[in-house]
Amino acid sequence: MAFDPNKIRLYVDHDLANGASVQLSRDQAHYLGTVMHKKAGDQVFLFNGHDGEWACDILHLDQKETVVRATHQSRPQQPAAPLTLMFAPLKHPAIDFLVQKATELGVTDLQPVLTDHTTTRRINSDHLGSIAMEAAEQCERLDIPTIHDPKDLMGLLSGDHAGSTIIYCDEGDNVPGMLTALKGVQSGPWVILVGPERGFSPTERATLRDQDNVMAVGLGPRILRADTAAVAALTMFQASLGDM
């Protein structure tokens, strides 16, 4: 896909089809008119996570009402390979960075996880959803990752993700690097698990290593910040098994 610096993509919560008219939000109208200096007759591209991407003509643009009309589908919707990132909630701006980069790297589900060493136990889902939406608009994704409510680590292991292969980023010794561990492995769906800034507790590490569906991997010789570890893990995963 060729990069077009002049292409403007916006996410909308509306059905998209040939000839469909869509009224944009005030924030989107401000962005188009004031920031990007667009006007009636110009083109924008809309996506909604299920109808693909549509080229649209701007019919009317002002601060009160902005309407566009879909003219043709520029890209069909493609199913995204399931990829969940489980992470301990972080303080700002680290969590914003994590959500932005996870969206760019193809994560379909963002699952905050509560661990023994988690210090921040709540998230602002609306704010993080806006971060993910803006990242999806920028990186040419056709969908936006789902942001789930925080859940306890042990509950996730025994419940929601019992049938997934969980790649557990372990800071301990005697674990293979991720690129080595993933050679020849194809079973999914996939979950990547990174811990909080203080790491997992000894009890959590022992429990994780006892799970049949958990694969302990290393990310290299250096101790990484939690947000950096997430980006490094996702990058190595995509290089090995993903869509790169």
VOKEZA-468769 format. One record per residue: residue number from 1; x, y, z of N, C-alpha, C, CB in turn. Coordinates in pm, whole numbers. Glycine has a CB too. Layout:
REM VOKEZA-468769
(r NUM (X Y Z) (X Y Z) (X Y Z) (X Y Z)) ...
END
This chain:
REM VOKEZA-468769
(r 1 (85 -119 0) (0 0 0) (88 125 0) (-96 0 123)) (r 2 (71 208 -100) (152 329 -111) (103 434 -12) (148 385 -255)) (r 3 (199 502 51) (164 606 147) (128 734 73) (281 631 245)) (r 4 (14 791 108) (-31 917 48) (-42 1020 159) (-168 899 -27)) (r 5 (51 1116 166) (50 1213 277) (-72 1305 275) (175 1296 272)) (r 6 (-142 1312 163) (-259 1401 153) (-391 1331 183) (-264 1461 15)) (r 7 (-387 1202 207) (-508 1125 231) (-555 1147 374) (-484 976 204)) (r 8 (-683 1178 391) (-742 1199 523) (-841 1086 548) (-812 1339 533)) (r 9 (-820 1012 659) (-907 902 697) (-972 934 831) (-829 769 706)) (r 10 (-1102 906 841) (-1176 929 965) (-1258 806 999) (-1266 1054 951)) (r 11 (-1261 773 1126) (-1346 665 1174) (-1484 720 1208) (-1283 596 1299)) (r 12 (-1588 649 1166) (-1725 691 1195) (-1805 572 1248) (-1793 749 1068)) (r 13 (-1904 601 1327) (-1993 498 1381) (-2122 498 1300) (-2022 522 1533)) (r 14 (-2110 481 1169) (-2224 480 1077) (-2202 370 975) (-2241 619 1007)) (r 15 (-2310 315 923) (-2300 220 812) (-2251 294 689) (-2436 150 785)) (r 16 (-2171 226 609) (-2115 286 488) (-2154 202 367) (-1960 300 498)) (r 17 (-2203 267 264) (-2242 201 140) (-2244 307 31) (-2382 130 153)) (r 18 (-2255 262 -94) (-2253 355 -206) (-2370 454 -195) (-2260 280 -340)) (r 19 (-2339 583 -196) (-2440 687 -189) (-2482 725 -49) (-2558 644 -264)) (r 20 (-2428 657 53) (-2468 688 190) (-2418 826 231) (-2414 581 286)) (r 21 (-2504 903 298) (-2466 1033 352) (-2436 1019 501) (-2578 1139 328)) (r 22 (-2328 1080 545) (-2284 1068 683) (-2260 1207 739) (-2155 980 694)) (r 23 (-2319 1234 855) (-2291 1360 923) (-2175 1339 1020) (-2418 1413 997)) (r 24 (-2072 1418 1006) (-1954 1405 1089) (-1972 1480 1221) (-1830 1457 1015)) (r 25 (-1889 1446 1318) (-1894 1513 1447) (-1835 1654 1435) (-1818 1431 1553)) (r 26 (-1858 1734 1538) (-1801 1870 1538) (-1649 1867 1542) (-1855 1949 1657)) (r 27 (-1593 1772 1617) (-1447 1762 1621) (-1392 1727 1483) (-1403 1657 1723)) (r 28 (-1459 1637 1413) (-1414 1601 1278) (-1430 1718 1182) (-1491 1480 1226)) (r 29 (-1540 1793 1196) (-1560 1910 1112) (-1452 2014 1137) (-1699 1971 1137)) (r 30 (-1417 2036 1262) (-1310 2130 1296) (-1178 2085 1235) (-1295 2145 1449)) (r 31 (-1151 1957 1246) (-1026 1904 1191) (-1020 1924 1039) (-1012 1754 1225)) (r 32 (-1129 1891 970) (-1129 1905 824) (-1120 2050 781) (-1255 1841 766)) (r 33 (-1202 2136 842) (-1209 2274 795) (-1098 2363 846) (-1339 2332 833)) (r 34 (-1069 2355 976) (-973 2448 1037) (-830 2398 1030) (-1011 2474 1181)) (r 35 (-811 2268 1056) (-676 2214 1059) (-627 2178 919) (-670 2090 1149)) (r 36 (-711 2108 842) (-670 2060 710) (-715 2149 596) (-722 1922 688)) (r 37 (-794 2255 625) (-837 2353 525) (-912 2289 408) (-717 2429 471)) (r 38 (-995 2189 439) (-1077 2126 338) (-1206 2206 319) (-1108 1981 376)) (r 39 (-1271 2181 204) (-1395 2253 172) (-1487 2160 95) (-1366 2382 89)) (r 40 (-1610 2207 71) (-1706 2128 -6) (-1647 2092 -142) (-1839 2206 -24)) (r 41 (-1664 1966 -181) (-1609 1916 -306) (-1481 1837 -289) (-1586 2028 -398)) (r 42 (-1413 1855 -176) (-1292 1778 -150) (-1328 1636 -107) (-1206 1847 -41)) (r 43 (-1226 1550 -103) (-1248 1408 -75) (-1187 1369 60) (-1188 1322 -188)) (r 44 (-1257 1284 132) (-1206 1222 253) (-1239 1073 245) (-1267 1288 383)) (r 45 (-1178 993 335) (-1202 850 338) (-1253 812 476) (-1073 771 303)) (r 46 (-1361 733 478) (-1421 691 604) (-1413 539 619) (-1567 737 612)) (r 47 (-1403 493 745) (-1412 351 775) (-1484 335 908) (-1270 284 779)) (r 48 (-1544 217 929) (-1622 195 1051) (-1594 62 1118) (-1769 204 1019)) (r 49 (-1497 -12 1067) (-1460 -139 1129) (-1529 -261 1071) (-1490 -133 1273)) (r 50 (-1626 -241 979) (-1694 -358 923) (-1736 -341 777) (-1815 -389 1005)) (r 51 (-1737 -221 723) (-1780 -201 584) (-1664 -165 491) (-1884 -92 577)) (r 52 (-1542 -179 535) (-1428 -139 453) (-1406 11 458) (-1448 -185 309)) (r 53 (-1324 57 366) (-1294 201 358) (-1364 260 235) (-1138 226 350)) (r 54 (-1422 381 254) (-1500 442 146) (-1449 583 116) (-1649 448 184)) (r 55 (-1431 610 -12) (-1403 746 -57) (-1532 826 -52) (-1341 748 -200)) (r 56 (-1524 947 2) (-1643 1029 21) (-1617 1172 -24) (-1688 1027 168)) (r 57 (-1717 1232 -84) (-1712 1374 -120) (-1773 1457 -8) (-1785 1400 -255)) (r 58 (-1710 1569 23) (-1765 1661 122) (-1877 1741 55) (-1654 1755 181)) (r 59 (-1999 1727 105) (-2112 1800 49) (-2128 1937 115) (-2241 1719 65)) (r 60 (-2107 1940 245) (-2128 2065 320) (-2036 2061 442) (-2279 2082 364)) (r 61 (-1971 2174 469) (-1878 2177 581) (-1887 2311 652) (-1734 2152 532)) (r 62 (-1931 2307 778) (-1919 2423 866) (-1914 2371 1010) (-2037 2524 846)) (r 63 (-1908 2463 1107) (-1891 2422 1245) (-2015 2355 1304) (-1854 2542 1329)) (r 64 (-2132 2376 1243) (-2255 2319 1296) (-2291 2186 1233) (-2368 2416 1277)) (r 65 (-2268 2173 1103) (-2307 2051 1034) (-2213 2026 918) (-2452 2060 984)) (r 66 (-2156 1907 915) (-2070 1866 804) (-2118 1732 753) (-1921 1859 848)) (r 67 (-2148 1726 625) (-2205 1606 564) (-2117 1562 448) (-2350 1631 517)) (r 68 (-2090 1431 442) (-2015 1374 330) (-2099 1263 269) (-1874 1321 376)) (r 69 (-2069 1229 143) (-2141 1122 74) (-2042 1021 18) (-2230 1179 -41)) (r 70 (-2067 892 47) (-1980 785 -2) (-1999 767 -152) (-2009 653 72)) (r 71 (-1887 762 -224) (-1894 747 -370) (-1850 609 -418) (-1808 853 -436)) (r 72 (-1750 550 -352) (-1707 415 -388) (-1621 358 -277) (-1630 416 -523)) (r 73 (-1619 226 -270) (-1536 158 -171) (-1393 153 -220) (-1589 15 -141)) (r 74 (-1302 212 -145) (-1162 215 -185) (-1085 91 -138) (-1095 339 -130)) (r 75 (-1132 28 -30) (-1069 -95 19) (-1176 -180 86) (-953 -64 119)) (r 76 (-1184 -309 53) (-1282 -396 120) (-1235 -430 260) (-1304 -526 39)) (r 77 (-1331 -465 346) (-1296 -506 482) (-1223 -639 480) (-1422 -514 571)) (r 78 (-1114 -648 554) (-1039 -772 566) (-1044 -818 711) (-892 -754 518)) (r 79 (-1067 -948 734) (-1070 -996 873) (-932 -983 936) (-1118 -1143 879)) (r 80 (-928 -934 1059) (-802 -917 1129) (-770 -1043 1209) (-806 -794 1221)) (r 81 (-645 -1088 1204) (-604 -1203 1283) (-609 -1167 1431) (-461 -1250 1243)) (r 82 (-676 -1247 1515) (-688 -1213 1657) (-551 -1203 1725) (-774 -1317 1729)) (r 83 (-528 -1094 1793) (-404 -1075 1868) (-436 -986 1988) (-291 -1010 1778)) (r 84 (-425 -1044 2107) (-455 -972 2229) (-326 -931 2299) (-543 -1057 2323)) (r 85 (-322 -808 2346) (-212 -763 2432) (-267 -749 2573) (-151 -627 2382)) (r 86 (-213 -829 2666) (-247 -816 2807) (-135 -738 2874) (-269 -956 2875)) (r 87 (-172 -632 2945) (-72 -544 3003) (-123 -487 3134) (-35 -431 2905)) (r 88 (-33 -461 3226) (-71 -395 3350) (-94 -247 3321) (37 -414 3461)) (r 89 (-205 -188 3370) (-230 -45 3346) (-112 40 3391) (-357 0 3417)) (r 90 (-84 143 3313) (29 233 3338) (-22 375 3357) (131 227 3222)) (r 91 (63 460 3410) (28 601 3423) (47 670 3288) (114 669 3532)) (r 92 (-14 788 3277) (7 870 3157) (147 932 3165) (-103 981 3144)) (r 93 (216 948 3051) (170 921 2913) (205 781 2863) (229 1023 2819)) (r 94 (260 697 2952) (307 566 2906) (194 481 2850) (373 492 3020)) (r 95 (75 485 2912) (-35 402 2863) (-86 454 2728) (-149 398 2964)) (r 96 (-82 585 2707) (-121 640 2577) (-27 589 2468) (-121 795 2581)) (r 97 (103 592 2497) (203 543 2402) (179 396 2373) (345 565 2458)) (r 98 (153 316 2477) (132 173 2457) (11 147 2368) (113 103 2591)) (r 99 (-100 214 2393) (-222 193 2313) (-201 237 2170) (-341 269 2375)) (r 100 (-134 350 2151) (-108 399 2016) (-25 299 1937) (-37 534 2021)) (r 101 (86 254 1994) (175 163 1922) (115 24 1905) (309 153 1994)) (r 102 (39 -22 2004) (-27 -151 1988) (-127 -149 1873) (-97 -191 2118)) (r 103 (-197 -37 1858) (-290 -22 1746) (-215 -25 1614) (-370 110 1759)) (r 104 (-105 47 1606) (-26 49 1484) (31 -88 1450) (88 150 1498)) (r 105 (56 -170 1552) (118 -301 1532) (16 -414 1522) (214 -330 1645)) (r 106 (-113 -382 1508) (-211 -482 1471) (-284 -553 1583) (-148 -580 1391)) (r 107 (-273 -506 1706) (-346 -569 1816) (-496 -552 1797) (-301 -510 1953)) (r 108 (-571 -659 1817) (-717 -652 1802) (-788 -631 1935) (-768 -777 1736)) (r 109 (-723 -671 2045) (-783 -658 2178) (-678 -611 2277) (-846 -792 2225)) (r 110 (-714 -508 2354) (-627 -456 2459) (-690 -491 2593) (-606 -301 2445)) (r 111 (-622 -578 2667) (-675 -628 2794) (-588 -585 2911) (-687 -779 2790)) (r 112 (-628 -480 2984) (-555 -446 3106) (-566 -559 3207) (-609 -314 3166)) (r 113 (-455 -590 3272) (-451 -702 3365) (-399 -655 3500) (-364 -817 3309)) (r 114 (-465 -699 3607) (-428 -661 3743) (-339 -769 3802) (-553 -637 3831)) (r 115 (-219 -730 3843) (-120 -823 3897) (-84 -782 4040) (5 -828 3807)) (r 116 (0 -863 4103) (41 -833 4240) (114 -700 4251) (129 -944 4292)) (r 117 (186 -661 4146) (266 -539 4151) (205 -424 4071) (405 -567 4098)) (r 118 (79 -440 4028) (13 -332 3955) (-12 -215 4049) (-121 -381 3892)) (r 119 (31 -96 4008) (12 23 4092) (-106 108 4045) (139 108 4091)) (r 120 (-133 111 3916) (-248 183 3860) (-355 81 3824) (-207 269 3735)) (r 121 (-470 89 3887) (-570 -17 3873) (-694 25 3794) (-611 -65 4008)) (r 122 (-697 148 3747) (-812 195 3669) (-762 255 3538) (-896 298 3749)) (r 123 (-847 252 3438) (-815 312 3309) (-932 399 3264) (-783 204 3203)) (r 124 (-902 494 3178) (-1005 577 3115) (-1032 520 2976) (-962 728 3108)) (r 125 (-1133 434 2966) (-1158 365 2839) (-1191 461 2726) (-1271 266 2856)) (r 126 (-1266 567 2754) (-1303 662 2649) (-1178 731 2594) (-1403 766 2703)) (r 127 (-1090 774 2684) (-966 841 2640) (-879 745 2559) (-887 893 2762)) (r 128 (-862 623 2608) (-778 527 2535) (-842 489 2401) (-755 401 2619)) (r 129 (-975 486 2398) (-1043 460 2271) (-1015 568 2168) (-1191 448 2292)) (r 130 (-1007 693 2213) (-974 803 2122) (-830 789 2070) (-992 938 2192)) (r 131 (-740 748 2158) (-601 726 2116) (-595 617 2010) (-513 687 2238)) (r 132 (-665 507 2034) (-666 396 1939) (-729 438 1806) (-740 277 1997)) (r 133 (-837 515 1812) (-904 560 1689) (-811 646 1604) (-1032 637 1724)) (r 134 (-744 742 1667) (-653 829 1593) (-538 750 1533) (-599 940 1684)) (r 135 (-488 651 1607) (-379 568 1555) (-426 486 1436) (-323 477 1665)) (r 136 (-548 431 1443) (-602 352 1332) (-622 438 1208) (-734 287 1372)) (r 137 (-670 562 1228) (-687 653 1115) (-554 679 1047) (-750 786 1162)) (r 138 (-450 695 1125) (-318 731 1070) (-250 613 1001) (-228 783 1182)) (r 139 (-267 491 1056) (-186 377 1009) (-257 291 905) (-146 290 1127)) (r 140 (-371 336 854) (-443 267 746) (-514 140 791) (-348 233 635)) (r 141 (-533 122 921) (-614 10 966) (-760 29 925) (-603 -7 1118)) (r 142 (-831 -83 910) (-974 -79 879) (-1060 -107 1001) (-1006 -177 770)) (r 143 (-996 -127 1117) (-1071 -152 1239) (-999 -85 1355) (-1088 -305 1264)) (r 144 (-1062 -91 1472) (-1005 -33 1593) (-1003 -141 1699) (-1085 92 1640)) (r 145 (-893 -155 1772) (-890 -259 1876) (-994 -235 1984) (-752 -265 1940)) (r 146 (-1043 -345 2040) (-1137 -339 2151) (-1060 -321 2281) (-1225 -467 2156)) (r 147 (-1102 -225 2363) (-1038 -201 2492) (-1128 -257 2600) (-1011 -48 2515)) (r 148 (-1079 -357 2672) (-1158 -427 2772) (-1136 -367 2911) (-1122 -576 2773)) (r 149 (-1227 -395 3001) (-1212 -353 3140) (-1100 -434 3206) (-1345 -370 3217)) (r 150 (-1031 -374 3304) (-925 -448 3373) (-979 -574 3441) (-856 -358 3476)) (r 151 (-899 -680 3436) (-935 -805 3502) (-814 -864 3572) (-993 -906 3400)) (r 152 (-841 -947 3672) (-735 -1012 3747) (-661 -1114 3659) (-792 -1080 3871)) (r 153 (-529 -1120 3675) (-447 -1209 3593) (-492 -1354 3604) (-302 -1197 3632)) (r 154 (-512 -1403 3725) (-546 -1544 3742) (-681 -1577 3680) (-547 -1580 3890)) (r 155 (-775 -1483 3687) (-904 -1507 3624) (-893 -1516 3473) (-1001 -1397 3661)) (r 156 (-807 -1435 3414) (-788 -1439 3270) (-723 -1571 3226) (-702 -1322 3225)) (r 157 (-629 -1620 3306) (-561 -1744 3270) (-657 -1863 3270) (-446 -1771 3365)) (r 158 (-749 -1865 3366) (-838 -1980 3379) (-968 -1964 3302) (-868 -2004 3523)) (r 159 (-998 -1842 3257) (-1126 -1818 3193) (-1116 -1772 3050) (-1202 -1719 3270)) (r 160 (-1112 -1641 3031) (-1126 -1582 2898) (-1024 -1633 2797) (-1115 -1433 2909)) (r 161 (-902 -1662 2841) (-796 -1696 2746) (-740 -1837 2769) (-685 -1595 2756)) (r 162 (-824 -1923 2826) (-778 -2060 2852) (-745 -2134 2723) (-885 -2137 2929)) (r 163 (-811 -2097 2612) (-785 -2166 2485) (-686 -2097 2395) (-911 -2182 2412)) (r 164 (-622 -1991 2442) (-526 -1916 2361) (-383 -1957 2396) (-543 -1765 2382)) (r 165 (-292 -1931 2304) (-150 -1946 2334) (-100 -1813 2386) (-70 -1991 2208)) (r 166 (-53 -1813 2510) (-11 -1690 2576) (141 -1681 2575) (-64 -1684 2721)) (r 167 (192 -1578 2511) (336 -1552 2509) (367 -1462 2628) (382 -1486 2373)) (r 168 (432 -1520 2725) (460 -1452 2851) (602 -1396 2849) (440 -1548 2972)) (r 169 (614 -1265 2852) (745 -1200 2847) (807 -1205 2986) (733 -1054 2796)) (r 170 (905 -1293 3004) (964 -1324 3134) (1102 -1258 3144) (974 -1477 3154)) (r 171 (1127 -1191 3255) (1256 -1128 3277) (1358 -1222 3342) (1239 -1005 3363)) (r 172 (1319 -1346 3366) (1409 -1440 3434) (1512 -1500 3342) (1330 -1549 3497)) (r 173 (1599 -1582 3400) (1702 -1651 3323) (1646 -1778 3261) (1823 -1684 3413)) (r 174 (1724 -1835 3171) (1693 -1966 3112) (1560 -1969 3036) (1690 -2070 3220)) (r 175 (1530 -1859 2968) (1414 -1859 2878) (1463 -1823 2738) (1303 -1759 2926)) (r 176 (1408 -1887 2635) (1454 -1856 2499) (1407 -1718 2455) (1403 -1961 2402)) (r 177 (1480 -1655 2366) (1434 -1532 2306) (1309 -1556 2225) (1543 -1470 2219)) (r 178 (1228 -1452 2208) (1101 -1471 2139) (1119 -1524 1998) (1024 -1341 2135)) (r 179 (1213 -1470 1923) (1230 -1514 1785) (1266 -1661 1778) (1338 -1430 1716)) (r 180 (1346 -1708 1873) (1380 -1851 1878) (1260 -1934 1919) (1495 -1875 1975)) (r 181 (1187 -1888 2020) (1074 -1965 2072) (963 -1982 1971) (1020 -1899 2196)) (r 182 (946 -1886 1881) (834 -1889 1787) (865 -1963 1658) (791 -1749 1755)) (r 183 (989 -2008 1639) (1022 -2080 1516) (941 -2209 1506) (1172 -2111 1510)) (r 184 (868 -2222 1397) (790 -2343 1373) (661 -2354 1451) (873 -2460 1404)) (r 185 (627 -2252 1530) (504 -2255 1609) (394 -2182 1533) (526 -2191 1750)) (r 186 (278 -2244 1522) (168 -2182 1446) (36 -2180 1522) (149 -2254 1316)) (r 187 (30 -2235 1643) (-99 -2246 1712) (-141 -2112 1769) (-91 -2351 1823)) (r 188 (-267 -2078 1755) (-323 -1955 1809) (-464 -1983 1858) (-323 -1842 1703)) (r 189 (-547 -1886 1888) (-519 -1741 1883) (-412 -1701 1984) (-647 -1662 1910)) (r 190 (-354 -1583 1960) (-236 -1541 2033) (-267 -1432 2134) (-131 -1493 1938)) (r 191 (-200 -1442 2248) (-202 -1339 2351) (-59 -1308 2389) (-286 -1383 2475)) (r 192 (-24 -1181 2396) (108 -1140 2445) (88 -1074 2580) (179 -1042 2344)) (r 193 (161 -1122 2679) (146 -1076 2817) (273 -1007 2863) (111 -1193 2910)) (r 194 (261 -879 2899) (373 -806 2959) (331 -759 3098) (416 -685 2869)) (r 195 (427 -753 3188) (396 -722 3326) (408 -575 3360) (484 -800 3416)) (r 196 (390 -542 3487) (402 -403 3533) (548 -362 3546) (330 -386 3668)) (r 197 (571 -239 3584) (708 -188 3593) (794 -270 3689) (706 -43 3638)) (r 198 (737 -323 3796) (813 -402 3893) (815 -550 3857) (755 -385 4032)) (r 199 (758 -585 3746) (759 -725 3704) (653 -808 3776) (894 -784 3727)) (r 200 (647 -936 3741) (554 -1029 3805) (612 -1077 3938) (524 -1149 3712)) (r 201 (524 -1109 4031) (567 -1163 4159) (614 -1307 4141) (452 -1155 4264)) (r 202 (694 -1359 4237) (737 -1499 4226) (619 -1596 4215) (821 -1536 4347)) (r 203 (512 -1571 4287) (394 -1658 4278) (333 -1655 4139) (289 -1617 4382)) (r 204 (322 -1536 4081) (266 -1524 3946) (356 -1592 3844) (245 -1377 3909)) (r 205 (486 -1575 3857) (577 -1638 3762) (566 -1790 3768) (722 -1596 3789)) (r 206 (557 -1844 3890) (544 -1989 3904) (413 -2038 3844) (552 -2029 4052)) (r 207 (304 -1964 3867) (174 -2003 3812) (176 -1997 3660) (64 -1913 3867)) (r 208 (233 -1892 3605) (239 -1878 3459) (317 -1992 3396) (302 -1745 3421)) (r 209 (427 -2030 3457) (509 -2136 3399) (444 -2272 3411) (644 -2139 3466)) (r 210 (345 -2286 3499) (275 -2414 3515) (161 -2432 3414) (220 -2425 3655)) (r 211 (126 -2326 3342) (15 -2334 3247) (59 -2401 3117) (-41 -2193 3218)) (r 212 (-21 -2495 3069) (14 -2565 2946) (14 -2474 2823) (-81 -2680 2923)) (r 213 (-69 -2370 2827) (-82 -2284 2710) (3 -2157 2718) (-227 -2246 2691)) (r 214 (94 -2150 2815) (179 -2032 2833) (321 -2063 2786) (179 -1987 2981)) (r 215 (374 -1975 2703) (509 -1987 2650) (594 -1873 2705) (509 -1987 2495)) (r 216 (693 -1905 2790) (780 -1803 2846) (889 -1767 2746) (842 -1851 2980)) (r 217 (905 -1636 2720) (1007 -1591 2625) (1081 -1471 2684) (942 -1554 2487)) (r 218 (1200 -1447 2633) (1277 -1330 2673) (1278 -1226 2562) (1419 -1370 2710)) (r 219 (1303 -1102 2601) (1307 -991 2504) (1447 -932 2490) (1209 -881 2547)) (r 220 (1546 -1004 2538) (1682 -952 2525) (1747 -930 2661) (1682 -822 2448)) (r 221 (1873 -886 2661) (1949 -879 2786) (1919 -759 2874) (2093 -878 2755)) (r 222 (1844 -662 2824) (1819 -540 2901) (1682 -543 2966) (1832 -416 2813)) (r 223 (1670 -478 3081) (1541 -463 3149) (1468 -345 3085) (1559 -442 3304)) (r 224 (1350 -372 3032) (1276 -271 2957) (1163 -213 3040) (1221 -330 2827)) (r 225 (1130 -88 3013) (1008 -31 3068) (889 -110 3015) (994 120 3031)) (r 226 (779 -107 3090) (663 -187 3050) (611 -150 2912) (553 -172 3152)) (r 227 (604 -19 2882) (554 21 2750) (652 -17 2640) (527 171 2748)) (r 228 (781 -5 2668) (883 -46 2569) (877 -197 2546) (1024 -5 2616)) (r 229 (859 -273 2654) (851 -419 2641) (735 -460 2553) (838 -483 2779)) (r 230 (622 -393 2566) (505 -426 2484) (534 -403 2336) (384 -343 2527)) (r 231 (595 -290 2304) (627 -260 2164) (729 -359 2109) (679 -116 2150)) (r 232 (832 -389 2188) (934 -485 2144) (872 -622 2119) (1047 -495 2248)) (r 233 (787 -668 2212) (725 -799 2197) (636 -805 2074) (644 -833 2322)) (r 234 (555 -702 2053) (466 -701 1937) (544 -697 1806) (371 -582 1944)) (r 235 (651 -621 1804) (732 -612 1683) (795 -747 1649) (842 -506 1699)) (r 236 (848 -815 1749) (909 -946 1724) (804 -1049 1685) (986 -995 1848)) (r 237 (687 -1041 1746) (580 -1133 1708) (540 -1113 1562) (458 -1114 1799)) (r 238 (518 -989 1522) (478 -963 1384) (587 -1004 1286) (444 -816 1366)) (r 239 (711 -986 1324) (822 -1026 1236) (824 -1179 1219) (957 -977 1293)) (r 240 (780 -1252 1321) (787 -1399 1316) (660 -1462 1258) (810 -1453 1455)) (r 241 (544 -1419 1306) (419 -1487 1272) (311 -1397 1218) (368 -1557 1391)) (r 242 (332 -1268 1218) (225 -1176 1188) (216 -1132 1044) (238 -1057 1272)) (r 243 (174 -1008 1025) (137 -960 892) (243 -871 829) (8 -884 899)) (r 244 (367 -877 879) (470 -788 823) (519 -846 690) (589 -771 923)) 
END
